[in-house]
Amino acid sequence: METPQNINDINGEFVVTYCKEQGAAAVDWLKGVYARPKKEDKNGKAREISFIEVRNEFARKYFPHLIPQSKTKKKTIKNLLDSL
């Protein structure tokens, strides 16, 4: 199995195969991610966890170096004036 180079290289098949290779604990963790309480959408209907959410959880656990880092925010005019 090839190691992903960025988060977009992680697909559903990769997640399942990787967890199987890691053993029963990893498979149980993955099933636990899917078993979490479902969130409600804007219409109040319960929705399944999306693949993006699963992929991000997976990457945080097994490939943290692939998680995009938050960008530094530019200073606002208020911050600039406060620093005077």
N, C-alpha and C positions, 0 to 999 in steps of 0.2 A: 504494500500500500504506500502510495506516495504522500509525503507530508505536504499539506497545503501551504502555499506561499502567501496567500492573503485570505481574508474572511470569505470572499466570493467563491473561493475554490471548495468550500465546504458545502456539500449537498446532502440530501436526505440519506442516500445510499451510503455515503462516507460516514455519516454520524452513526448509523446502525452498525455498519461493519466494524468501525473503530471500537464501539462499545462492546460488541461481541468479543473482539480480540482482547479487550482489557479484562474481561471476566464478568462474573455474575453481579458483582457490586456495581459495575458501570451500567449494566443492563437495567438493574433495579433503579439506579439513579435516573436513567433516561425515562423509564416508565413512570417514575415519580414526577418528573417534569410534566408529562402529559396528564397525570392524575390530579394536578393542582386544581383548585376551584376555578371554574370558568368565569371570565370577566364578562361584564355586560357591555354591549355596544351602545351607541347613542340612542337606540330605539328600545333599550331595556331587554333585549334578547341576549341570552347567554351565548357566547361565542367560543369556539375552540381556540386553543393556543396556536398562534401562527408559526409557520416554519421559521420566519425571521427571529422570533422570540426564542425558539428552541435552538437555532443556530447560535445566537448570541450567548445563551446559557452554556451551550456546549463549548464554545470558543473560550469563554471566561474560565471554565473549569480545566480544559485540556490544552488550549493554545492561547494563553493570555497575551502573548506577544502579537497576536493578529488583531486584537481589539483596537479599533481606531481610537487614538487619543483625542481628547477634547481640545479644541483650538483655544488659544488664549484670546480672550475678548479684547477688542479695542476699548480704550478708555473713552467714556462718554464725556460730553462737555461739562457735565456736573462734576465728574471725577477730576477733570483737569482744573476746573475752577477751585475745587476744594483743596487741591494740592498747592495752590498759591499762597 
